[in-house]
Amino acid sequence: MEKNKNNSWQLVVLGLIVLFSFGLKMYYDYYWPKAQVTINNRALNVLVSDNIKHWVKGLGGRKDLGEYDGMIFLFPSAVQHVFVMRDMQFPIDIIWIKDNKIVDMAPNVPLDPVTTEAELTPYAARDISNSVLELKAGSMDNLHLKIGDNVQISR
């Protein structure tokens, strides 16, 4: 009788651990941190991509930006960050930022009609960056952005 009680208790604990692990995985799969990016005195509400899973996914698979103005990709170091339009359903502007200054921009990046990873068109900046901002196509013009503009990120 005592052995059955111990086995039952162990199964309950194991079940709780499995449920907690599954919940944690779901949280990290679907939760995107939020931030505010300010450029030229204009505050933008953005999603934050700050881990490998979010870097790969980006805005891919979304039909639009919803209630957000864009997505900011935060990287641990300044290197040549290359972007592709993987699984994108709307065109975007890409803005590369190094140490809170815009270093390069790619306006109106179109959807990529190819489906294989090897065929995706790479987009890279002329300089290294430690963050990249993706906005709805046309936003760069609407915000009058230019290389050298100051960018503030508030999390």
C-alpha positions as CSV (number, residue, x, y, z in Angstrom):
1,M,0.0,0.0,0.0
2,E,2.8,2.4,1.0
3,K,4.6,1.6,-2.3
4,N,1.5,2.6,-4.4
5,K,1.3,5.9,-2.5
6,N,4.9,6.7,-3.4
7,N,4.4,5.7,-7.0
8,S,1.3,7.9,-7.2
9,W,3.0,10.9,-5.7
10,Q,6.0,10.5,-8.1
11,L,3.6,10.3,-11.1
12,V,1.9,13.5,-9.9
13,V,5.2,15.3,-9.5
14,L,6.4,14.0,-12.9
15,G,3.1,15.1,-14.5
16,L,3.4,18.6,-13.0
17,I,7.0,18.9,-14.3
18,V,5.9,17.9,-17.8
19,L,3.0,20.4,-17.8
20,F,5.3,23.2,-16.5
21,S,7.9,22.4,-19.2
22,F,5.2,22.3,-21.9
23,G,3.8,25.6,-20.6
24,L,7.2,27.2,-20.6
25,K,7.9,26.1,-24.1
26,M,4.6,27.5,-25.3
27,Y,5.3,30.8,-23.6
28,Y,8.7,31.2,-25.3
29,D,7.3,30.1,-28.6
30,Y,4.4,32.6,-28.7
31,Y,5.4,35.4,-26.3
32,W,7.3,38.3,-27.9
33,P,8.6,41.0,-25.6
34,K,7.6,44.6,-26.5
35,A,9.6,47.8,-26.6
36,Q,9.3,51.4,-27.7
37,V,11.7,52.7,-30.4
38,T,12.0,56.5,-30.7
39,I,13.3,58.1,-34.0
40,N,13.0,61.7,-34.9
41,N,10.7,62.3,-31.9
42,R,8.3,59.6,-33.1
43,A,7.6,56.7,-30.7
44,L,7.1,53.4,-32.3
45,N,5.6,50.4,-30.5
46,V,7.5,47.3,-31.6
47,L,7.9,43.6,-30.9
48,V,11.4,42.5,-29.7
49,S,13.4,39.7,-31.3
50,D,16.3,38.9,-28.9
51,N,16.9,35.2,-29.2
52,I,17.8,32.7,-31.9
53,K,14.3,31.3,-32.3
54,H,12.8,34.8,-32.7
55,W,15.7,35.9,-35.0
56,V,14.9,33.1,-37.4
57,K,11.2,33.6,-37.3
58,G,11.1,37.4,-37.3
59,L,7.9,38.7,-39.0
60,G,7.6,35.6,-41.1
61,G,4.1,33.9,-41.2
62,R,2.3,37.1,-40.1
63,K,-0.3,38.6,-42.4
64,D,0.5,42.1,-41.0
65,L,2.1,44.0,-38.1
66,G,-1.3,44.1,-36.2
67,E,-1.2,46.7,-33.5
68,Y,2.6,47.2,-33.7
69,D,4.7,49.5,-35.9
70,G,7.5,47.0,-36.4
71,M,10.0,44.6,-34.9
72,I,13.4,45.4,-33.4
73,F,16.1,42.7,-33.6
74,L,18.6,43.0,-30.8
75,F,21.9,41.2,-31.1
76,P,24.7,40.7,-28.6
77,S,27.4,42.0,-30.9
78,A,27.9,44.3,-33.9
79,V,28.5,42.2,-37.0
80,Q,27.2,42.1,-40.6
81,H,23.6,41.0,-40.0
82,V,21.9,39.6,-43.2
83,F,18.2,39.4,-43.5
84,V,15.9,37.5,-45.8
85,M,12.2,37.6,-46.5
86,R,11.5,34.1,-45.2
87,D,7.8,33.3,-45.1
88,M,6.9,37.1,-45.3
89,Q,3.5,38.1,-46.4
90,F,4.0,41.9,-46.7
91,P,6.9,44.1,-47.8
92,I,9.0,46.0,-45.2
93,D,11.6,48.6,-44.7
94,I,14.8,47.3,-43.1
95,I,16.9,49.7,-40.9
96,W,20.3,48.7,-39.6
97,I,21.4,50.4,-36.3
98,K,24.8,50.5,-34.6
99,D,25.2,52.0,-31.2
100,N,21.8,53.9,-31.5
101,K,22.5,55.4,-34.9
102,I,21.1,54.4,-38.3
103,V,23.9,53.0,-40.4
104,D,22.0,51.7,-43.4
105,M,18.4,51.3,-44.8
106,A,16.7,49.1,-47.3
107,P,13.3,50.7,-48.4
108,N,10.3,48.7,-49.7
109,V,11.9,45.2,-49.6
110,P,9.6,43.1,-51.7
111,L,8.3,39.6,-50.9
112,D,10.6,36.8,-52.1
113,P,8.7,34.5,-54.5
114,V,11.1,31.6,-53.9
115,T,10.4,28.9,-51.4
116,T,13.8,27.3,-50.7
117,E,16.1,28.7,-48.1
118,A,19.1,28.7,-50.5
119,E,17.2,30.9,-53.1
120,L,16.1,33.6,-50.7
121,T,17.6,37.1,-51.5
122,P,20.0,38.3,-48.8
123,Y,19.8,41.9,-47.6
124,A,22.9,43.2,-45.8
125,A,23.9,46.6,-44.6
126,R,27.1,48.5,-45.8
127,D,28.2,48.6,-42.2
128,I,28.1,46.4,-39.1
129,S,25.1,46.7,-36.8
130,N,24.0,45.5,-33.4
131,S,20.2,45.9,-34.0
132,V,17.9,46.0,-36.9
133,L,14.4,47.5,-37.2
134,E,11.8,46.2,-39.5
135,L,8.9,48.5,-40.3
136,K,5.9,48.4,-42.7
137,A,7.1,49.3,-46.2
138,G,7.0,53.1,-46.7
139,S,7.6,53.9,-43.0
140,M,11.1,55.2,-43.7
141,D,9.7,57.9,-46.0
142,N,6.8,58.7,-43.7
143,L,9.2,59.2,-40.8
144,H,11.8,61.0,-42.9
145,L,14.5,58.6,-41.7
146,K,18.1,59.0,-42.9
147,I,21.5,57.5,-42.1
148,G,22.9,59.0,-38.9
149,D,19.5,59.5,-37.2
150,N,19.6,58.7,-33.5
151,V,17.5,55.7,-32.3
152,Q,16.4,55.2,-28.7
153,I,15.2,51.8,-27.6
154,S,13.2,51.5,-24.3
155,R,12.2,48.1,-23.0
